[in-house]
Amino acid sequence: MPPDLIVFIANYGYLAIFLLIFSQEIGIPNPVPNELVLAYAGFLAFKGVLFWPFIILVASSADFLGTNLLYILFYLFGEYIEKYKPKWLPFPKKRIKKLSERISKNGLWAIYLGRLTPFIRGYTSVSAGLLKIKPKVFLPITIFSATIWSLIYVISGRVLGPSLNLAENSLGNEKYLIIVFFVIILFVITFKFLKKRFVNH
C-alpha cells in the first residue's frame, strides 16, 4: 500500500475508509483494492486508533451505497451504456457476459459469491443491473455480503495486528512493505478460495 494512502487513512480515519470504498464501488479506480484498505483499517483497530465495529459500519455502508448506485445505473440505463459508452469508459463485455450467464444459471448463490470475490465484486453489480434482478432481491444480498466482506478483512487485519505491530516497531520505512506483504497473502488466499467456489457453482 502506498505510504501516502496509509497516511491518508491514519489522518482521516473513517471518512477516508468511506471515500476509498465508495469510490471504488462506483467504478473509480483506487491505487489499491478495497480489501487492502480494510485490512489496514483492522490493523489500526488493533493499535487502538480506530474502533473496529465502526469500521465495519462505515465500510458496509460505503460498499452498500456504491454497489447499489452502480446497480441502479445499469438497471435503468444498462442497455444504453453498453451501446453508446465512450471509448474511455472501461467495460469488459466478455467478463460481464460470462458473469451474467453464471448468475442466470445459478441464481442468488452466484450473486452472493460474486459479491465476496475480489476483482469480481463490482462486475456483479453491473450484471445484476443488466439482468434486471429486482431491487427487493438484490438489496438484501448487498447488505449481507457487504457486512461479511467487511468483517473478513477488518478482523483479519486486527488478528494479524501483533505481527504487523512488531514489524512496524522494528523496521523503518520497510514496515510498509511488511504490512503490504501480510495483507497481500491474505488477499490472494481469499481470492483463490472464493474464485474456486464461484467457478464450481
N, C-alpha and C positions, 0 to 999 in steps of 0.2 A: 504494500500500500504506500503511495507517495507520502513523504513526510508532511507536505503541505496539507494533505487531506486529513492526516492524523491530527494535526494542529487544529484544523477547522472543526473536527468533531469534538476535540477536547475543549475548545473555546466556546462553541455554541451548543454543545450537548444535544438535547432533544430536538431542537429546531434544525440542527444540521442533519440529524438522522432522518427526520421527516422529509426535508427537502431532497436529500440524496435518493431516498427510496421512492418518493413520489415522482420525481423527475424521470427516474429510470423506468418506472412502471408505465409512464405515458409515452415512452419511446425515446426520451432524450438520453443519449449515451453518457455514462459516467466513466471516470478513469478506472474504477474497479467495480466488480459485481456487488450487488447489494448484500450478498451473503458475507462478504468480507467486512463490509460496514457493520453488520450486525454482530459478527464475531468479535470485532474490535470493541464495539459498544459493550459486549458482555465482559470483556477484559476490563474496561473502565468501571463496570459494575463491581467486579471483584476488588478493584482498588478503592472503591467507595466514592468514586467521582460521580457516578450515576446510580440510580435505583432501578434494578432490573425489571420489576413489574411495570414501571413507567416506560422503559424501553420497549417492552412487549406491546404496551398500549399504543405508543406513538408509532412504532413500526407497523403494527397491524392496521392502524388507521390510515397511514400513508399508503400502504400496499392496497388496502381495500378501495380507497378513493381513486388512486391512479389506475388500478386494474379495471374498475367499473367505468371510469371515464373513457378508457380505450375501448372497452367492450361496447358501450353505448354508441360511441363514434362509428364503429364498424357495424353495429346492429342497424343503425339508421342510414349510414352512407357508405357501407362497405362495398357495394357493387360499383358505386360511382368512383370511389377511391381506387379500386382495382383497375378500372377502365381508364381513368383520366389522371392518375397520380403523376406528379412531376418526376423527372428523372433523378433528381437529387434525393427523393424520399426512398429510404430503404424498405423494400417489400419483398422478402424471399418467397416467391409464389410456390416453389416446389416444396419447401419445408411446411408452409402453411397448408398446402393442399394435402400433404401426407398426414399432417396432424389432424386436419378436418376429417379425413377418411377414417382415422383411428377413433376419433370421438364418435363419429356416426356409427361405427361398428360396435364399440364397447360402451358407449353411453357415459353416464356420470362418473364411473370409475376412472375412465381415461382423463376426464377433466380434473378430478382430484389429484391424480398422479402427475399430470402435466403442470398443475399449479405448484407442485412441490419440487419439480425437477429444474435445476439450474439450466439456463440457456433456452429452455422450452416454455417457461412460465409466461413470459409476455406474449408469445405466439398463441398460447391457449386462449387468452382474452380475445385476440383477433379472430381466431377460428370460431369461438363461441358466438361472437357477434355475427360473423358471416353465415353461420348455420342457423341464425335466428333462434337460438336457445332462449327460452323465456326468462325474463329477469327474476321471476319468483323461484326459478330453478338455479340460475347462475349465482345470484347474490348470496344465498346461504353457503354455497360452496366456497365463495371467495372469503367469507367471514371465517369459516372453519380453516381453510388452507392457509390464510394469512396468519392466523394465530399459531398454528402448528409450525409453519415455516419460520416465524419469528422465534418461537421457543427453541427450536432445534439449534439455531446458530447462536443466539444470545446465551443460552445455557452452556453450550459447548465452549464459547469464549470465556465464560465465567469459570467453568470446570478446569480449563487449561490455564487459568489465571496464575496459579503458583509457578508454573514453568515459565510462563511469559514474564512474570514479575522478576524471577531470578535472572532471566536474560537481560531484562531492562536495567537491573541494578548492577550487573557485572560487566556489561558492554556499553560502549559509547554509542556512536551513530549506527553501529551494527545491530543494535537492538531492533531496529525497524525490520531488518532482514529476517531476524529470528521470528518476530511476530508474523510477518507475511508467510514465512515457511510453515509454521504451525497451522495457520488458517488455510493455506492452500492445500495442505494434506487433508484436512477435514473436508474442504470443498470438493476435492477430487473423489474422495471415498463416497461422499453423499451423492455426488453426481452419477458415479458409476452404478451405485446400488439402485437409485431411483430410475435411471435410464433403462437398466436391465428389466426392472419390474414393469416399466411403462411399455417397453417393446414387447414384452411377453403377454400383455393383456390386450 
